[in-house]
Amino acid sequence: MNRRTIKVLIADDHPVIREGIRAMLETDEDIEIIGEACNGLETVTKTEELRPNVVLMDIIMPNLDGLEAIRRIKRQHPDVGIIILTIHSDKEFVIAAIQAGVGGYLLKDASRDLLRHAIKVVNAGATLVKSSLLQEAIATLVDSAMEYQQGGAKALEGVKEISGRERTILTLLSEGRTNKEIGKELNITEHTVKKHVQNIIAKLGASDRTQAAVQAVRIGLVKEGTIKYTISHL
């Protein structure tokens, strides 16, 4: 088995949907389907048991709400990438999913190529949200972050702890660069980048790299227009 194979857990309460997703993915030699789950609680349990690289799941799940399942997975396994595949395009769902820590948000009409691409992008540490869903959701996140701490004095408390190298990485992270791309840009290892990103997330009080980028806007480390995400136009 190729050591770089991306291990994927498929979670959806409809067997036909799971079968369709499996059929779309299993011919890709870079992707290995290691299991399926039919509800939110089983998704959390199987993530613990099987340790996938990426969980592909619906946002509405029985037994345990999909958003709560995401939060539990990210608390226990922050390195696991989560992609939402759903029929729900409401801004509120997109925002809630990003805040919970997802790496991707796609609709169920996504093509085979887009789905495979999303798994590889999220596994590499970047974020992918379908372009038609992105702009308003991110604008709302940034606006709410700006309003959260008027005056900004408290928000700036952690800035002194962020080193010059971490600021550079934060800027590149906010531009949607993967850890591998950041490492190549700065001539450091991907492992070193990962450690820096983890430190940045902790210092900014964020739960993931997406929230770290929004927090960076709030405290003035990154200009709002700098934030970019991997956006598919497939």
C-alpha positions in Angstrom: 0.0 0.0 0.0 1.3 3.5 -0.9 2.4 5.1 2.4 1.0 8.4 1.2 -2.5 7.0 0.7 -5.1 9.3 2.2 -7.3 7.3 4.6 -11.0 8.4 4.4 -14.0 7.7 6.6 -17.4 8.3 4.9 -20.2 9.4 7.2 -23.8 9.8 6.0 -27.1 8.4 7.3 -28.2 7.3 3.8 -26.6 4.0 2.6 -27.1 5.0 -1.0 -25.2 8.2 -0.5 -22.4 6.3 1.2 -22.3 3.8 -1.7 -22.2 6.6 -4.3 -19.4 8.4 -2.5 -17.4 5.2 -2.2 -17.8 4.5 -5.9 -16.6 8.1 -6.7 -13.5 7.7 -4.6 -12.3 4.1 -4.6 -10.8 4.2 -8.1 -8.4 6.9 -7.0 -5.1 5.2 -6.0 -4.3 8.1 -3.6 -7.4 7.5 -1.5 -8.3 4.5 0.7 -11.8 4.2 2.1 -11.2 2.7 5.6 -14.8 2.7 6.9 -18.3 4.1 7.0 -20.5 5.6 9.7 -24.3 6.2 9.7 -24.7 8.8 12.4 -22.8 11.4 14.3 -21.9 9.3 17.4 -20.6 6.5 15.2 -18.5 9.0 13.2 -16.8 10.1 16.4 -16.3 6.5 17.6 -14.9 5.3 14.2 -12.6 8.3 13.9 -11.1 7.2 17.3 -10.9 3.5 16.2 -9.7 3.9 12.6 -7.7 7.2 12.7 -8.6 8.5 9.2 -6.7 11.4 7.6 -10.0 12.8 6.4 -13.6 12.4 7.5 -16.2 13.1 4.8 -19.5 13.8 6.4 -23.0 15.4 6.3 -23.7 18.3 8.5 -27.1 16.9 9.6 -26.7 13.6 11.3 -28.9 11.5 13.6 -28.0 10.5 17.2 -25.4 13.2 17.5 -25.6 16.5 15.6 -23.0 16.8 12.8 -21.6 20.0 14.2 -21.1 18.5 17.7 -19.5 15.5 16.1 -17.1 17.8 14.3 -16.2 19.6 17.6 -15.6 16.3 19.4 -13.4 15.0 16.6 -11.4 18.2 16.4 -10.9 18.3 20.2 -9.6 14.7 20.2 -7.9 14.6 16.9 -7.1 18.2 15.7 -5.0 16.9 12.8 -7.9 15.0 11.2 -9.3 16.9 8.2 -13.1 17.2 8.0 -15.0 17.9 4.8 -18.8 18.6 4.9 -20.7 17.2 2.0 -24.3 18.3 2.2 -27.4 19.7 0.5 -27.5 22.7 2.9 -26.0 25.9 1.3 -27.3 28.3 4.0 -24.7 30.9 5.2 -25.4 29.9 8.8 -24.4 26.3 8.1 -21.2 27.3 6.4 -20.2 29.7 9.2 -21.0 27.1 11.9 -19.0 24.5 10.1 -16.0 26.7 9.7 -16.2 27.8 13.4 -16.4 24.1 14.3 -13.1 23.4 12.5 -13.9 21.9 9.1 -11.4 22.0 6.3 -13.9 21.8 3.5 -17.5 22.5 2.7 -19.1 21.2 -0.5 -22.6 20.5 -1.8 -23.7 17.0 -2.7 -23.8 18.0 -6.4 -20.0 18.2 -6.3 -18.3 16.4 -9.2 -16.1 13.4 -8.8 -13.0 15.5 -9.6 -13.9 18.2 -7.1 -14.5 15.7 -4.3 -11.2 14.0 -4.9 -9.5 17.4 -5.1 -11.1 18.5 -1.9 -9.8 15.5 0.0 -6.3 16.0 -1.2 -6.4 19.8 -0.4 -7.7 19.3 3.1 -5.3 16.5 3.8 -2.5 18.9 2.8 -3.6 21.3 5.5 -5.4 23.9 3.3 -9.1 24.9 3.3 -11.6 24.4 0.5 -15.0 25.9 0.4 -17.1 26.0 -2.8 -16.7 29.5 -4.2 -20.4 30.2 -4.3 -20.7 29.6 -0.6 -17.5 31.4 0.6 -17.7 35.2 0.2 -20.7 36.0 2.4 -19.8 33.5 5.1 -16.2 34.7 5.5 -17.3 38.4 5.4 -19.7 37.6 8.3 -17.0 35.8 10.3 -14.6 38.7 9.9 -17.3 41.3 10.8 -18.3 39.4 13.9 -14.7 39.0 14.9 -14.0 42.7 14.5 -17.1 43.5 16.7 -16.1 41.0 19.3 -13.5 43.3 21.0 -14.1 46.9 20.3 -11.0 49.0 21.0 -8.8 45.9 20.6 -6.7 46.3 23.8 -7.5 42.8 25.1 -7.3 41.3 21.7 -3.7 42.5 21.4 -2.5 40.8 24.6 -1.1 37.7 22.8 0.6 39.5 19.9 3.9 40.1 21.8 4.2 36.3 22.1 4.1 35.8 18.3 7.6 35.8 16.8 8.6 37.3 13.5 8.8 33.9 11.9 5.3 33.1 13.2 4.0 36.3 11.8 5.4 35.4 8.4 3.8 32.0 8.6 0.5 33.4 9.7 0.5 35.7 6.6 1.2 32.8 4.3 -1.4 30.7 6.2 -4.0 33.4 5.7 -3.3 33.4 1.9 -4.4 29.7 1.9 -0.9 28.2 1.6 -0.5 24.6 2.7 2.2 23.6 5.2 4.2 22.1 2.4 4.0 25.3 0.4 4.9 27.4 3.4 7.9 25.2 4.1 9.1 25.5 0.5 8.7 29.3 0.6 10.7 29.6 3.8 13.1 26.8 3.2 12.1 24.9 6.3 10.6 21.4 6.8 6.9 20.7 6.7 7.1 19.3 10.2 8.6 22.6 11.4 5.8 24.6 9.7 3.3 22.3 11.4 4.8 23.1 14.8 4.7 26.8 14.1 1.1 26.7 13.0 0.2 24.8 16.2 1.9 27.5 18.3 0.1 30.3 16.4 -3.3 28.6 16.9 -2.6 28.3 20.6 -1.3 31.9 21.0 -4.3 33.4 19.2 -6.8 31.2 21.2 -8.1 29.7 17.9 -9.3 26.1 17.3 -7.8 25.8 13.8 -5.9 27.6 11.1 -9.1 29.1 9.6 -10.0 30.7 12.9 -6.4 31.8 13.4 -6.6 33.8 10.1 -9.9 35.5 11.2 -8.4 36.2 14.7 -5.3 37.7 13.0 -7.6 40.2 11.1 -9.3 41.1 14.4 -6.1 42.1 16.1 -4.5 43.7 13.0 -1.8 41.2 12.2 -3.3 40.5 8.8 -5.3 42.8 6.5 -8.8 41.6 5.8 -8.2 41.5 2.0 -5.3 39.2 2.5 -7.4 36.2 3.7 -7.8 33.7 0.9 -8.9 30.2 0.8 -8.5 27.4 -1.7 -11.5 27.9 -3.9 -12.4 25.4 -6.5 -13.9 26.5 -9.8 -14.4 22.9 -11.2 
